[in-house]
Amino acid sequence: MRQVNTGEAESSPPEDRWWIPIGILVALIPIMIVLGLVASPDPFYALFTAPVALLGFVLTFFSPIFIHLDKQYVESVSTWNPSGWYYSIIFPPLTLLSIVYIYQRHKYVGVP
C-alpha cells in the first residue's frame, strides 16, 4: 500500500551526538597543554604534536556549530538552556569553557 504525503513535514527530534566533538576537545586540552610544555624543536616530535594540534584547531574552529546543534538537543530533553557564552569556545583562551559545557550537560542530561 502506498503512503500518501499530506504535505506536513515530519519533525524529527534533534540528534544526541553533537557533544562528542566537544568531549574530544575537552580531552585534547590537557594533552595540548602537556605537549606545549614539553615540546622540543625536534622534527620527529613534531610528527606527533602536529596532528594533535591540527585536530584541536579544527574542533575549536567548528565548536560553535557543535554547540548550536547540541544546544537544540539539550533544550528538547531538559530544562537547561545553555548560555550563548558557550559559543565563545572558538577563541583559544576561552576553549576551557568546553569543560564547563560538558560538565553542565552531564548534570542536566546525564550523558556523557
C-alpha positions, -999 to +999 in steps of 0.1 A: +000+000+000+014+034-010+016+061+017+001+095+007+021+126+016-002+151+031+023+180+028+030+181+065+067+180+074+076+154+099+096+169+127+124+147+139+140+152+173+175+167+173+203+142+175+223+134+206+257+131+190+269+167+188+285+166+223+311+141+211+334+166+193+331+189+223+341+160+245+371+152+223+381+189+226+379+186+264+401+155+263+426+173+240+430+203+263+453+186+288+471+168+261+479+200+242+490+217+274+514+189+283+527+188+247+532+225+247+551+224+280+575+196+269+577+204+232+611+203+218+622+216+184+629+180+172+612+173+138+604+138+149+585+151+179+565+174+156+552+143+137+532+135+168+523+170+180+512+184+147+482+161+142+470+167+178+473+204+174+455+203+140+427+183+155+424+207+184+423+237+160+397+221+137+374+212+167+379+246+182+371+263+149+338+243+144+329+243+181+301+270+177+283+247+152+287+217+176+274+238+205+244+251+185+234+216+173+239+201+208+220+230+224+189+221+203+190+186+217+197+196+253+168+221+252+144+195+239+151+169+266+159+190+297+152+223+315+187+236+308+191+264+283+229+267+276+241+302+276+253+319+244+286+324+261+295+288+251+298+300+215+330+318+226+348+285+228+361+294+194+386+318+210+416+298+222+418+313+257+381+305+262+383+270+249+383+259+286+346+267+286+342+234+268+349+217+301+322+237+318+298+229+290+304+192+292+300+192+330+267+212+328+254+190+301+262+159+322+244+175+351+212+181+332+211+154+305+232+127+321+253+118+290+283+118+288 
